[in-house]
Amino acid sequence: MSTGARPVTVLVVDDEPQILRALRINLSVRGYEIVTASTGSGALRAASERRPDVVVLDLGLPDMDGVEVLAGLRGWSNAPVIVLSARTDAADKVDALDAGADDYITKPFGMDEFLARLRAAVRRGATTVDADAPVVVTDSFTVDLAAKKVTKAGVEVHLTPTEWGMLEMLVRHRGKLVGRTELLQEVWGPAYLNETHYLRVYLAQLRRKLEDDPARPKHLLTEAGMGYRFHQ
């Protein structure tokens, strides 16, 4: 699989040799370029050297917790991160999403589902510019839809691809209610229609980054039981 002329590079981080081997085989035959690491420190080194388009990250690494690796990546990288974990507790999923993960897959997983989620992550990470997209200005922040940038008080705000996808969807429909199913379908894909906690986590992150008072948001609004609305 490629973005433009070059193949998509996927960094797979897991300390289980059989998972590394299975993912390397399945992704390589589909045209992905694969980089692997079996430790957190190795993952951070490989990410800085190879600049992957997507990171697949196991949480249970021998030298550090995967959430620490995620925090290290998020300090400088916008690449979508898919977490793999044997941990099934909802709190673990929310912790990973809070730390900047774009998706969470529980082990054991089916290869078809994994590949569908990987394709969705690649789509979120791809930058497609709409030359006619407007600049939307609020009294708290400015969204440039063409440049895919948000600024607050003149300073660019660092958003992950998934945070940007959710914000862009709301801003493009500004003033209108965007339903939960519609948001999940558009930003994550059809396999995610029941993952409503993703929306809560990501909206909270956007509010922390963009609203002047995240506890009393003026622009990123929740319509209880229905969805969300961007108010300019």
N, CA and C atoms as a LAMMPS dump frame, in Angstrom:
ITEM: TIMESTEP
0
ITEM: NUMBER OF ATOMS
696
ITEM: BOX BOUNDS ff ff ff
-5.0000000000000000e+02 5.0000000000000000e+02
-5.0000000000000000e+02 5.0000000000000000e+02
-5.0000000000000000e+02 5.0000000000000000e+02
ITEM: ATOMS id mol type element x y z
1 1 1 N 0.859 -1.192 0
2 1 2 C 0 0 0
3 1 3 C 0.889 1.233 0
4 2 1 N 0.465 2.286 -0.706
5 2 2 C 1.343 3.436 -0.811
6 2 3 C 0.579 4.725 -0.662
7 3 1 N 1.291 5.762 -0.205
8 3 2 C 0.764 7.113 -0.223
9 3 3 C 1.524 7.832 -1.314
10 4 1 N 0.85 8.124 -2.426
11 4 2 C 1.534 8.716 -3.553
12 4 3 C 2.479 7.688 -4.147
13 5 1 N 3.777 8.055 -4.304
14 5 2 C 4.73 7.192 -4.988
15 5 3 C 5.439 6.224 -4.046
16 6 1 N 5.361 6.447 -2.755
17 6 2 C 6.156 5.605 -1.862
18 6 3 C 5.258 4.724 -1.003
19 7 1 N 5.782 3.552 -0.606
20 7 2 C 4.975 2.664 0.232
21 7 3 C 4.759 3.243 1.617
22 8 1 N 3.674 2.832 2.254
23 8 2 C 3.41 3.222 3.635
24 8 3 C 4.341 2.43 4.554
25 9 1 N 5.045 3.146 5.426
26 9 2 C 5.947 2.498 6.379
27 9 3 C 5.217 2.29 7.698
28 10 1 N 5.206 1.041 8.165
29 10 2 C 4.538 0.686 9.418
30 10 3 C 5.593 0.189 10.405
31 11 1 N 5.672 0.829 11.561
32 11 2 C 6.535 0.36 12.646
33 11 3 C 5.709 -0.534 13.562
34 12 1 N 6.092 -1.807 13.671
35 12 2 C 5.393 -2.768 14.529
36 12 3 C 6.253 -3.017 15.766
37 13 1 N 5.7 -2.732 16.941
38 13 2 C 6.438 -2.861 18.2
39 13 3 C 5.769 -3.925 19.065
40 14 1 N 6.431 -5.063 19.24
41 14 2 C 5.859 -6.152 20.034
42 14 3 C 6.994 -7.073 20.441
43 15 1 N 6.925 -7.647 21.653
44 15 2 C 7.994 -8.542 22.088
45 15 3 C 7.653 -10.011 21.849
46 16 1 N 6.53 -10.268 21.15
47 16 2 C 6.163 -11.646 20.811
48 16 3 C 6.602 -11.925 19.378
49 17 1 N 7.626 -12.791 19.185
50 17 2 C 8.162 -13.043 17.843
51 17 3 C 7.1 -13.507 16.845
52 18 1 N 6.12 -14.312 17.324
53 18 2 C 5.13 -14.832 16.387
54 18 3 C 4.208 -13.735 15.861
55 19 1 N 3.938 -12.723 16.708
56 19 2 C 3.11 -11.608 16.241
57 19 3 C 3.899 -10.745 15.257
58 20 1 N 5.158 -10.473 15.573
59 20 2 C 6.001 -9.717 14.637
60 20 3 C 6.063 -10.425 13.286
61 21 1 N 6.239 -11.746 13.333
62 21 2 C 6.37 -12.51 12.086
63 21 3 C 5.061 -12.476 11.302
64 22 1 N 3.925 -12.693 11.995
65 22 2 C 2.632 -12.725 11.306
66 22 3 C 2.319 -11.375 10.665
67 23 1 N 2.588 -10.286 11.404
68 23 2 C 2.291 -8.96 10.854
69 23 3 C 3.253 -8.614 9.72
70 24 1 N 4.528 -8.999 9.872
71 24 2 C 5.491 -8.719 8.803
72 24 3 C 5.057 -9.404 7.504
73 25 1 N 4.655 -10.671 7.601
74 25 2 C 4.242 -11.418 6.404
75 25 3 C 2.98 -10.812 5.795
76 26 1 N 1.961 -10.592 6.638
77 26 2 C 0.678 -10.116 6.124
78 26 3 C 0.761 -8.699 5.558
79 27 1 N 1.582 -7.845 6.152
80 27 2 C 1.691 -6.47 5.668
81 27 3 C 2.618 -6.373 4.465
82 28 1 N 3.689 -7.144 4.463
83 28 2 C 4.638 -7.089 3.346
84 28 3 C 3.976 -7.5 2.036
85 29 1 N 3.167 -8.558 2.074
86 29 2 C 2.539 -9.02 0.823
87 29 3 C 1.514 -8.018 0.306
88 30 1 N 1.075 -7.106 1.175
89 30 2 C 0.127 -6.065 0.747
90 30 3 C 0.821 -4.756 0.384
91 31 1 N 2.144 -4.781 0.325
92 31 2 C 2.873 -3.629 -0.169
93 31 3 C 3.313 -2.625 0.877
94 32 1 N 3.085 -2.945 2.16
95 32 2 C 3.572 -2.056 3.212
96 32 3 C 5.068 -2.287 3.432
97 33 1 N 5.761 -1.242 3.856
98 33 2 C 7.15 -1.39 4.265
99 33 3 C 7.169 -1.545 5.785
100 34 1 N 7.792 -2.603 6.272
101 34 2 C 7.687 -2.957 7.692
102 34 3 C 9.002 -2.702 8.412
103 35 1 N 8.9 -2.042 9.564
104 35 2 C 10.013 -1.884 10.499
105 35 3 C 9.548 -2.494 11.817
106 36 1 N 10.396 -3.279 12.474
107 36 2 C 9.972 -3.915 13.726
108 36 3 C 10.893 -3.534 14.882
109 37 1 N 10.332 -3.598 16.08
110 37 2 C 11.088 -3.399 17.316
111 37 3 C 10.44 -4.255 18.392
112 38 1 N 11.252 -4.747 19.335
113 38 2 C 10.701 -5.603 20.395
114 38 3 C 10.817 -4.972 21.77
115 39 1 N 11.344 -3.737 21.839
116 39 2 C 11.438 -3.018 23.108
117 39 3 C 10.962 -1.582 22.905
118 40 1 N 10.653 -0.924 24.019
119 40 2 C 10.223 0.468 23.932
120 40 3 C 11.335 1.383 23.451
121 41 1 N 12.547 1.166 23.986
122 41 2 C 13.668 2.014 23.568
123 41 3 C 13.976 1.802 22.093
124 42 1 N 13.889 0.538 21.645
125 42 2 C 14.103 0.248 20.228
126 42 3 C 13.034 0.885 19.356
127 43 1 N 11.816 0.932 19.877
128 43 2 C 10.718 1.549 19.133
129 43 3 C 10.95 3.038 18.933
130 44 1 N 11.349 3.73 19.999
131 44 2 C 11.585 5.171 19.901
132 44 3 C 12.758 5.464 18.965
133 45 1 N 13.783 4.621 19.016
134 45 2 C 14.931 4.806 18.122
135 45 3 C 14.512 4.582 16.662
136 46 1 N 13.764 3.5 16.419
137 46 2 C 13.327 3.202 15.054
138 46 3 C 12.39 4.281 14.519
139 47 1 N 11.528 4.805 15.39
140 47 2 C 10.59 5.839 14.959
141 47 3 C 11.324 7.107 14.549
142 48 1 N 12.375 7.467 15.3
143 48 2 C 13.107 8.693 14.975
144 48 3 C 13.927 8.52 13.706
145 49 1 N 14.431 7.287 13.468
146 49 2 C 15.27 7.053 12.28
147 49 3 C 14.436 6.86 11.017
148 50 1 N 13.301 6.164 11.126
149 50 2 C 12.546 5.773 9.933
150 50 3 C 11.301 6.619 9.679
151 51 1 N 10.88 7.389 10.652
152 51 2 C 9.693 8.249 10.506
153 51 3 C 8.511 7.48 9.882
154 52 1 N 7.986 6.481 10.598
155 52 2 C 6.901 5.648 10.036
156 52 3 C 5.617 6.441 9.827
157 53 1 N 4.793 5.953 8.894
158 53 2 C 3.482 6.565 8.643
159 53 3 C 2.461 6.128 9.687
160 54 1 N 2.616 4.903 10.205
161 54 2 C 1.726 4.351 11.236
162 54 3 C 2.574 3.534 12.198
163 55 1 N 2.215 3.581 13.499
164 55 2 C 2.895 2.765 14.513
165 55 3 C 1.886 1.788 15.11
166 56 1 N 2.271 0.513 15.159
167 56 2 C 1.466 -0.517 15.829
168 56 3 C 2.219 -0.882 17.102
169 57 1 N 1.611 -0.625 18.256
170 57 2 C 2.355 -0.638 19.527
171 57 3 C 1.711 -1.558 20.556
172 58 1 N 2.479 -2.553 20.998
173 58 2 C 2.05 -3.404 22.114
174 58 3 C 2.293 -2.656 23.423
175 59 1 N 1.37 -2.765 24.362
176 59 2 C 1.546 -2.078 25.648
177 59 3 C 2.48 -2.827 26.591
178 60 1 N 2.535 -4.147 26.467
179 60 2 C 3.317 -4.95 27.412
180 60 3 C 4.72 -5.226 26.907
181 61 1 N 5.602 -4.223 26.982
182 61 2 C 6.968 -4.368 26.502
183 61 3 C 7.91 -4.671 27.665
184 62 1 N 9.064 -5.307 27.407
185 62 2 C 9.925 -5.748 28.516
186 62 3 C 10.634 -4.617 29.253
187 63 1 N 10.907 -3.491 28.58
188 63 2 C 11.725 -2.462 29.23
189 63 3 C 10.932 -1.25 29.716
190 64 1 N 9.751 -1.004 29.145
191 64 2 C 8.922 0.11 29.606
192 64 3 C 7.486 -0.122 29.166
193 65 1 N 6.558 0.545 29.846
194 65 2 C 5.153 0.409 29.48
195 65 3 C 4.908 1.087 28.139
196 66 1 N 4.02 0.476 27.341
197 66 2 C 3.718 1.042 26.034
198 66 3 C 3.178 2.456 26.104
199 67 1 N 2.485 2.796 27.194
200 67 2 C 1.959 4.164 27.325
201 67 3 C 3.11 5.165 27.427
202 68 1 N 4.23 4.753 28.047
203 68 2 C 5.42 5.628 28.095
204 68 3 C 5.992 5.825 26.69
205 69 1 N 6.017 4.751 25.908
206 69 2 C 6.49 4.851 24.524
207 69 3 C 5.591 5.798 23.745
208 70 1 N 4.302 5.653 23.956
209 70 2 C 3.326 6.507 23.28
210 70 3 C 3.552 7.971 23.631
211 71 1 N 3.796 8.246 24.905
212 71 2 C 4.052 9.622 25.323
213 71 3 C 5.323 10.156 24.666
214 72 1 N 6.343 9.302 24.567
215 72 2 C 7.574 9.706 23.906
216 72 3 C 7.364 10.024 22.438
217 73 1 N 6.574 9.197 21.764
218 73 2 C 6.272 9.44 20.347
219 73 3 C 5.493 10.729 20.167
220 74 1 N 4.511 10.928 21.023
221 74 2 C 3.616 12.069 20.853
222 74 3 C 4.315 13.404 21.106
223 75 1 N 5.518 13.345 21.708
224 75 2 C 6.27 14.574 21.897
225 75 3 C 6.686 15.218 20.585
226 76 1 N 6.784 14.395 19.503
227 76 2 C 7.28 14.965 18.245
228 76 3 C 6.612 14.386 17.003
229 77 1 N 5.893 13.27 17.136
230 77 2 C 5.359 12.594 15.95
231 77 3 C 3.836 12.696 15.869
232 78 1 N 3.335 12.925 14.643
233 78 2 C 1.891 12.929 14.398
234 78 3 C 1.401 11.597 13.833
235 79 1 N 2.282 10.62 13.672
236 79 2 C 1.879 9.356 13.047
237 79 3 C 0.768 8.682 13.853
238 80 1 N -0.276 8.18 13.181
239 80 2 C -1.315 7.438 13.91
240 80 3 C -0.716 6.23 14.629
241 81 1 N -1.2 5.968 15.844
242 81 2 C -0.704 4.847 16.646
243 81 3 C -1.872 3.913 16.954
244 82 1 N -1.706 2.641 16.561
245 82 2 C -2.677 1.596 16.905
246 82 3 C -2.083 0.784 18.044
247 83 1 N -2.748 0.768 19.17
248 83 2 C -2.274 -0.001 20.327
249 83 3 C -2.779 -1.44 20.223
250 84 1 N -1.87 -2.389 20.442
251 84 2 C -2.232 -3.8 20.592
252 84 3 C -2.059 -4.156 22.053
253 85 1 N -3.027 -4.837 22.627
254 85 2 C -2.87 -5.187 24.036
255 85 3 C -3.732 -6.368 24.416
256 86 1 N -3.209 -7.169 25.357
257 86 2 C -4.006 -8.248 25.945
258 86 3 C -4.909 -7.711 27.045
259 87 1 N -4.72 -6.419 27.41
260 87 2 C -5.541 -5.813 28.459
261 87 3 C -6.903 -5.443 27.88
262 88 1 N -7.956 -5.978 28.493
263 88 2 C -9.306 -5.759 27.954
264 88 3 C -10.112 -4.754 28.768
265 89 1 N -9.548 -4.285 29.87
266 89 2 C -10.293 -3.367 30.732
267 89 3 C -10.523 -2.029 30.035
268 90 1 N -11.736 -1.493 30.168
269 90 2 C -12.074 -0.222 29.504
270 90 3 C -11.159 0.91 29.969
271 91 1 N -10.741 0.884 31.235
272 91 2 C -9.877 1.945 31.748
273 91 3 C -8.532 1.946 31.032
274 92 1 N -8.02 0.742 30.685
275 92 2 C -6.756 0.667 29.944
276 92 3 C -6.913 1.282 28.566
277 93 1 N -8.072 1.039 27.932
278 93 2 C -8.314 1.621 26.609
279 93 3 C -8.356 3.145 26.698
280 94 1 N -9.064 3.645 27.687
281 94 2 C -9.171 5.098 27.831
282 94 3 C -7.808 5.71 28.137
283 95 1 N -6.992 5.03 28.981
284 95 2 C -5.646 5.527 29.285
285 95 3 C -4.812 5.643 28.011
286 96 1 N -4.899 4.614 27.157
287 96 2 C -4.12 4.62 25.916
288 96 3 C -4.615 5.723 24.975
289 97 1 N -5.924 5.878 24.866
290 97 2 C -6.476 6.93 24.012
291 97 3 C -6.107 8.3 24.557
292 98 1 N -6.171 8.442 25.866
293 98 2 C -5.793 9.712 26.508
294 98 3 C -4.331 10.064 26.233
295 99 1 N -3.492 9.033 26.162
296 99 2 C -2.059 9.261 25.94
297 99 3 C -1.754 9.573 24.475
298 100 1 N -2.769 9.474 23.609
299 100 2 C -2.561 9.855 22.217
300 100 3 C -2.698 8.736 21.212
301 101 1 N -3.134 7.53 21.655
302 101 2 C -3.367 6.452 20.689
303 101 3 C -4.557 6.809 19.799
304 102 1 N -4.524 6.306 18.564
305 102 2 C -5.624 6.545 17.637
306 102 3 C -6.603 5.382 17.614
307 103 1 N -6.151 4.221 18.049
308 103 2 C -7.031 3.058 18.057
309 103 3 C -6.475 2.041 19.051
310 104 1 N -7.309 1.046 19.41
311 104 2 C -6.957 0.059 20.43
312 104 3 C -7.512 -1.288 19.985
313 105 1 N -6.638 -2.255 19.799
314 105 2 C -7.058 -3.585 19.374
315 105 3 C -6.66 -4.582 20.457
316 106 1 N -7.617 -5.387 20.88
317 106 2 C -7.37 -6.355 21.943
318 106 3 C -6.883 -7.681 21.36
319 107 1 N -5.816 -8.235 21.971
320 107 2 C -5.327 -9.563 21.582
321 107 3 C -6.2 -10.638 22.202
322 108 1 N -6.39 -11.777 21.544
323 108 2 C -6.004 -12.055 20.157
324 108 3 C -6.933 -11.327 19.183
325 109 1 N -6.435 -11.025 18.003
326 109 2 C -7.233 -10.285 17.033
327 109 3 C -7.222 -11.006 15.687
328 110 1 N -8.249 -10.74 14.894
329 110 2 C -8.326 -11.3 13.545
330 110 3 C -7.567 -10.409 12.571
331 111 1 N -6.882 -11.037 11.613
332 111 2 C -6.068 -10.264 10.672
333 111 3 C -6.925 -9.34 9.807
334 112 1 N -8.11 -9.784 9.424
335 112 2 C -8.967 -8.933 8.583
336 112 3 C -9.345 -7.649 9.317
337 113 1 N -9.707 -7.786 10.604
338 113 2 C -10.064 -6.594 11.38
339 113 3 C -8.841 -5.692 11.55
340 114 1 N -7.691 -6.3 11.828
341 114 2 C -6.476 -5.502 11.989
342 114 3 C -6.173 -4.714 10.718
343 115 1 N -6.26 -5.37 9.578
344 115 2 C -5.945 -4.694 8.314
345 115 3 C -6.93 -3.561 8.031
346 116 1 N -8.211 -3.767 8.381
347 116 2 C -9.203 -2.704 8.18
348 116 3 C -8.875 -1.499 9.065
349 117 1 N -8.483 -1.762 10.293
350 117 2 C -8.147 -0.655 11.209
351 117 3 C -6.85 0.033 10.782
352 118 1 N -5.914 -0.734 10.24
353 118 2 C -4.678 -0.136 9.735
354 118 3 C -4.986 0.781 8.546
355 119 1 N -5.835 0.333 7.635
356 119 2 C -6.199 1.18 6.49
357 119 3 C -6.862 2.468 6.957
358 120 1 N -7.708 2.361 7.991
359 120 2 C -8.365 3.565 8.528
360 120 3 C -7.332 4.514 9.123
361 121 1 N -6.324 3.965 9.817
362 121 2 C -5.276 4.808 10.401
363 121 3 C -4.464 5.504 9.315
364 122 1 N -4.185 4.782 8.232
365 122 2 C -3.443 5.378 7.12
366 122 3 C -4.242 6.527 6.517
367 123 1 N -5.546 6.33 6.37
368 123 2 C -6.387 7.405 5.817
369 123 3 C -6.356 8.625 6.724
370 124 1 N -6.423 8.408 8.04
371 124 2 C -6.403 9.542 8.967
372 124 3 C -5.077 10.285 8.916
373 125 1 N -3.997 9.538 8.705
374 125 2 C -2.689 10.165 8.701
375 125 3 C -2.339 10.861 7.397
376 126 1 N -3.055 10.512 6.315
377 126 2 C -2.755 11.118 5.018
378 126 3 C -3.193 12.575 5.02
379 127 1 N -2.42 13.408 4.38
380 127 2 C -2.762 14.828 4.299
381 127 3 C -3.274 15.141 2.908
382 128 1 N -4.537 15.436 2.822
383 128 2 C -5.125 15.851 1.553
384 128 3 C -5.58 17.285 1.724
385 129 1 N -5.129 18.142 0.838
386 129 2 C -5.397 19.571 0.976
387 129 3 C -6.564 19.975 0.095
388 130 1 N -7.503 20.642 0.672
389 130 2 C -8.634 21.219 -0.051
390 130 3 C -8.344 22.701 -0.257
391 131 1 N -8.002 23.06 -1.488
392 131 2 C -7.536 24.423 -1.761
393 131 3 C -8.59 25.475 -1.45
394 132 1 N -9.866 25.088 -1.516
395 132 2 C -10.936 26.068 -1.3
396 132 3 C -11.426 26.096 0.141
397 133 1 N -10.791 25.295 1.01
398 133 2 C -11.268 25.22 2.386
399 133 3 C -11.013 26.54 3.099
400 134 1 N -11.959 26.975 3.913
401 134 2 C -11.836 28.278 4.559
402 134 3 C -11.016 28.236 5.838
403 135 1 N -10.719 29.414 6.315
404 135 2 C -10.147 29.576 7.653
405 135 3 C -11.296 29.963 8.573
406 136 1 N -11.478 29.212 9.646
407 136 2 C -12.577 29.449 10.576
408 136 3 C -12.002 30.034 11.859
409 137 1 N -12.484 31.221 12.217
410 137 2 C -11.933 31.945 13.358
411 137 3 C -12.963 31.989 14.482
412 138 1 N -12.546 31.601 15.685
413 138 2 C -13.367 31.793 16.881
414 138 3 C -12.617 32.767 17.798
415 139 1 N -13.226 33.132 18.908
416 139 2 C -12.525 34.034 19.831
417 139 3 C -11.501 33.295 20.687
418 140 1 N -11.403 31.97 20.513
419 140 2 C -10.434 31.186 21.287
420 140 3 C -9.326 30.595 20.409
421 141 1 N -9.666 30.215 19.178
422 141 2 C -8.683 29.553 18.317
423 141 3 C -9.093 29.73 16.855
424 142 1 N -8.156 29.428 15.952
425 142 2 C -8.384 29.552 14.511
426 142 3 C -8.077 28.222 13.839
427 143 1 N -8.975 27.77 12.969
428 143 2 C -8.812 26.508 12.256
429 143 3 C -8.603 26.811 10.77
430 144 1 N -7.46 26.372 10.234
431 144 2 C -7.182 26.498 8.805
432 144 3 C -7.382 25.125 8.178
433 145 1 N -8.538 24.937 7.525
434 145 2 C -8.887 23.621 7.003
435 145 3 C -7.98 23.204 5.85
436 146 1 N -7.502 24.157 5.069
437 146 2 C -6.63 23.819 3.937
438 146 3 C -5.263 23.369 4.406
439 147 1 N -4.696 24.114 5.35
440 147 2 C -3.351 23.784 5.85
441 147 3 C -3.379 22.714 6.935
442 148 1 N -4.582 22.336 7.381
443 148 2 C -4.74 21.368 8.48
444 148 3 C -3.982 21.824 9.716
445 149 1 N -4.208 23.078 10.094
446 149 2 C -3.531 23.652 11.247
447 149 3 C -4.522 24.362 12.145
448 150 1 N -4.237 24.336 13.435
449 150 2 C -5.019 25.079 14.42
450 150 3 C -4.055 25.963 15.195
451 151 1 N -4.418 27.213 15.383
452 151 2 C -3.596 28.11 16.195
453 151 3 C -4.433 28.692 17.325
454 152 1 N -3.773 28.918 18.437
455 152 2 C -4.412 29.523 19.609
456 152 3 C -3.456 30.588 20.139
457 153 1 N -3.93 31.806 20.234
458 153 2 C -3.092 32.934 20.658
459 153 3 C -1.842 33.039 19.788
460 154 1 N -2.014 32.742 18.498
461 154 2 C -0.908 32.881 17.559
462 154 3 C 0.065 31.723 17.532
463 155 1 N -0.164 30.703 18.357
464 155 2 C 0.75 29.557 18.447
465 155 3 C 0.051 28.319 17.891
466 156 1 N 0.751 27.566 17.035
467 156 2 C 0.145 26.361 16.475
468 156 3 C -0.068 25.311 17.566
469 157 1 N -1.257 24.7 17.558
470 157 2 C -1.609 23.667 18.527
471 157 3 C -1.329 22.3 17.917
472 158 1 N -0.606 21.463 18.639
473 158 2 C -0.252 20.125 18.154
474 158 3 C -1.458 19.197 18.318
475 159 1 N -2.025 18.709 17.203
476 159 2 C -3.129 17.758 17.238
477 159 3 C -2.689 16.448 16.604
478 160 1 N -3.163 15.335 17.155
479 160 2 C -2.925 14.048 16.514
480 160 3 C -3.842 13.947 15.288
481 161 1 N -3.558 13.004 14.365
482 161 2 C -4.437 12.855 13.197
483 161 3 C -5.899 12.611 13.565
484 162 1 N -6.135 11.86 14.623
485 162 2 C -7.515 11.58 15.001
486 162 3 C -8.177 12.806 15.612
487 163 1 N -7.442 13.546 16.439
488 163 2 C -7.999 14.796 16.97
489 163 3 C -8.349 15.741 15.824
490 164 1 N -7.443 15.847 14.846
491 164 2 C -7.724 16.712 13.698
492 164 3 C -8.963 16.214 12.942
493 165 1 N -9.06 14.899 12.722
494 165 2 C -10.197 14.36 11.976
495 165 3 C -11.526 14.705 12.63
496 166 1 N -11.576 14.602 13.949
497 166 2 C -12.819 14.916 14.656
498 166 3 C -13.117 16.414 14.589
499 167 1 N -12.087 17.24 14.817
500 167 2 C -12.291 18.688 14.761
501 167 3 C -12.715 19.117 13.365
502 168 1 N -12.048 18.592 12.35
503 168 2 C -12.368 18.973 10.969
504 168 3 C -13.818 18.637 10.629
505 169 1 N -14.257 17.454 11.047
506 169 2 C -15.644 17.042 10.777
507 169 3 C -16.63 18.019 11.415
508 170 1 N -16.369 18.404 12.659
509 170 2 C -17.273 19.322 13.348
510 170 3 C -17.225 20.716 12.722
511 171 1 N -16.024 21.187 12.378
512 171 2 C -15.89 22.535 11.828
513 171 3 C -16.539 22.625 10.441
514 172 1 N -16.374 21.573 9.634
515 172 2 C -16.976 21.596 8.294
516 172 3 C -18.506 21.615 8.362
517 173 1 N -19.051 21.127 9.465
518 173 2 C -20.509 21.139 9.657
519 173 3 C -20.888 22.163 10.728
520 174 1 N -20.12 23.25 10.81
521 174 2 C -20.298 24.199 11.91
522 174 3 C -21.745 24.68 12.013
523 175 1 N -22.179 24.709 13.286
524 175 2 C -23.55 25.115 13.564
525 175 3 C -24.542 23.978 13.508
526 176 1 N -24.139 22.835 12.938
527 176 2 C -25.06 21.707 12.774
528 176 3 C -24.702 20.585 13.742
529 177 1 N -25.729 19.843 14.144
530 177 2 C -25.5 18.67 14.978
531 177 3 C -24.862 17.567 14.134
532 178 1 N -23.748 17.025 14.614
533 178 2 C -23.126 15.872 13.974
534 178 3 C -23.341 14.677 14.893
535 179 1 N -24.065 13.675 14.421
536 179 2 C -24.413 12.523 15.243
537 179 3 C -23.204 11.671 15.594
538 180 1 N -23.327 10.934 16.707
539 180 2 C -22.219 10.097 17.151
540 180 3 C -21.848 9.054 16.108
541 181 1 N -22.86 8.403 15.53
542 181 2 C -22.597 7.383 14.516
543 181 3 C -21.908 7.985 13.299
544 182 1 N -22.363 9.157 12.89
545 182 2 C -21.773 9.843 11.733
546 182 3 C -20.296 10.163 11.991
547 183 1 N -19.993 10.655 13.188
548 183 2 C -18.608 10.983 13.535
549 183 3 C -17.736 9.727 13.569
550 184 1 N -18.218 8.685 14.219
551 184 2 C -17.451 7.442 14.295
552 184 3 C -17.215 6.864 12.901
553 185 1 N -18.234 6.88 12.075
554 185 2 C -18.128 6.354 10.71
555 185 3 C -17.094 7.143 9.913
556 186 1 N -17.148 8.461 10.017
557 186 2 C -16.299 9.313 9.185
558 186 3 C -14.85 9.313 9.653
559 187 1 N -14.635 9.388 10.964
560 187 2 C -13.273 9.546 11.482
561 187 3 C -12.59 8.194 11.696
562 188 1 N -13.322 7.208 12.216
563 188 2 C -12.697 5.914 12.516
564 188 3 C -13.056 4.83 11.5
565 189 1 N -14.276 4.847 10.992
566 189 2 C -14.686 3.826 10.031
567 189 3 C -15.831 2.975 10.555
568 190 1 N -16.43 2.166 9.663
569 190 2 C -17.656 1.43 10.021
570 190 3 C -17.49 0.391 11.114
571 191 1 N -16.266 -0.039 11.394
572 191 2 C -16.06 -1.048 12.442
573 191 3 C -16.178 -0.456 13.85
574 192 1 N -16.357 0.872 13.951
575 192 2 C -16.25 1.563 15.242
576 192 3 C -17.564 2.134 15.747
577 193 1 N -18.677 1.746 15.153
578 193 2 C -19.921 2.463 15.422
579 193 3 C -20.402 2.329 16.863
580 194 1 N -19.875 1.363 17.616
581 194 2 C -20.27 1.213 19.023
582 194 3 C -19.254 1.816 19.993
583 195 1 N -18.151 2.364 19.475
584 195 2 C -17.059 2.852 20.343
585 195 3 C -17.288 4.308 20.759
586 196 1 N -18.433 4.565 21.388
587 196 2 C -18.769 5.963 21.705
588 196 3 C -17.807 6.575 22.718
589 197 1 N -17.103 5.737 23.508
590 197 2 C -16.145 6.309 24.472
591 197 3 C -14.983 6.983 23.75
592 198 1 N -14.686 6.566 22.502
593 198 2 C -13.652 7.258 21.724
594 198 3 C -14.017 8.734 21.578
595 199 1 N -15.293 8.995 21.295
596 199 2 C -15.735 10.374 21.083
597 199 3 C -15.564 11.2 22.353
598 200 1 N -15.935 10.636 23.488
599 200 2 C -15.809 11.376 24.755
600 200 3 C -14.354 11.715 25.046
601 201 1 N -13.477 10.727 24.853
602 201 2 C -12.058 10.943 25.146
603 201 3 C -11.48 12.02 24.229
604 202 1 N -11.77 11.908 22.944
605 202 2 C -11.158 12.846 21.996
606 202 3 C -11.747 14.239 22.102
607 203 1 N -13.033 14.344 22.392
608 203 2 C -13.601 15.678 22.563
609 203 3 C -13.008 16.338 23.809
610 204 1 N -12.804 15.562 24.864
611 204 2 C -12.182 16.125 26.077
612 204 3 C -10.771 16.621 25.768
613 205 1 N -10.028 15.869 24.947
614 205 2 C -8.674 16.289 24.597
615 205 3 C -8.705 17.576 23.777
616 206 1 N -9.626 17.654 22.82
617 206 2 C -9.734 18.873 22.01
618 206 3 C -10.109 20.071 22.874
619 207 1 N -11.009 19.865 23.812
620 207 2 C -11.394 20.976 24.697
621 207 3 C -10.206 21.445 25.541
622 208 1 N -9.42 20.491 26.051
623 208 2 C -8.253 20.865 26.858
624 208 3 C -7.27 21.694 26.032
625 209 1 N -7.143 21.354 24.776
626 209 2 C -6.165 22.042 23.927
627 209 3 C -6.682 23.366 23.371
628 210 1 N -8.004 23.481 23.161
629 210 2 C -8.51 24.606 22.381
630 210 3 C -9.417 25.563 23.142
631 211 1 N -10.234 25.065 24.049
632 211 2 C -11.174 25.944 24.742
633 211 3 C -10.452 26.774 25.807
634 212 1 N -10.892 28.009 26.014
635 212 2 C -10.329 28.832 27.084
636 212 3 C -10.659 28.25 28.452
637 213 1 N -11.869 27.701 28.578
638 213 2 C -12.283 27.046 29.821
639 213 3 C -12.858 25.683 29.443
640 214 1 N -12.023 24.621 29.441
641 214 2 C -12.498 23.309 28.987
642 214 3 C -13.721 22.802 29.739
643 215 1 N -13.881 23.196 31.004
644 215 2 C -15.028 22.73 31.794
645 215 3 C -16.329 23.4 31.343
646 216 1 N -16.204 24.577 30.711
647 216 2 C -17.395 25.278 30.21
648 216 3 C -17.144 25.662 28.751
649 217 1 N -17.18 24.66 27.87
650 217 2 C -16.816 24.918 26.472
651 217 3 C -17.82 25.833 25.765
652 218 1 N -17.3 26.68 24.891
653 218 2 C -18.139 27.587 24.107
654 218 3 C -18.237 27.156 22.644
655 219 1 N -17.289 26.329 22.186
656 219 2 C -17.22 26.029 20.757
657 219 3 C -17.416 24.546 20.433
658 220 1 N -16.923 23.665 21.286
659 220 2 C -17.03 22.224 21.061
660 220 3 C -18.071 21.68 22.032
661 221 1 N -19.296 21.588 21.55
662 221 2 C -20.449 21.351 22.42
663 221 3 C -20.979 19.931 22.293
664 222 1 N -21.441 19.395 23.416
665 222 2 C -22.079 18.073 23.45
666 222 3 C -23.588 18.236 23.458
667 223 1 N -24.245 17.517 22.57
668 223 2 C -25.708 17.435 22.578
669 223 3 C -26.05 16.083 23.191
670 224 1 N -26.476 16.082 24.445
671 224 2 C -26.62 14.848 25.224
672 224 3 C -27.429 13.796 24.473
673 225 1 N -26.842 12.612 24.368
674 225 2 C -27.526 11.479 23.758
675 225 3 C -27.599 11.516 22.247
676 226 1 N -27.125 12.581 21.624
677 226 2 C -27.271 12.699 20.168
678 226 3 C -25.935 12.842 19.437
679 227 1 N -25.091 13.764 19.886
680 227 2 C -23.853 13.98 19.166
681 227 3 C -23.18 15.26 19.604
682 228 1 N -22.551 15.94 18.656
683 228 2 C -21.716 17.096 18.98
684 228 3 C -21.932 18.201 17.96
685 229 1 N -21.597 19.41 18.392
686 229 2 C -21.809 20.571 17.528
687 229 3 C -20.651 21.56 17.712
688 230 1 N -20.192 22.124 16.579
689 230 2 C -19.189 23.192 16.637
690 230 3 C -19.885 24.519 16.52
691 231 1 N -19.703 25.342 17.532
692 231 2 C -20.318 26.674 17.553
693 231 3 C -19.223 27.716 17.402
694 232 1 N -19.329 28.529 16.376
695 232 2 C -18.298 29.52 16.113
696 232 3 C -18.448 30.727 17.003
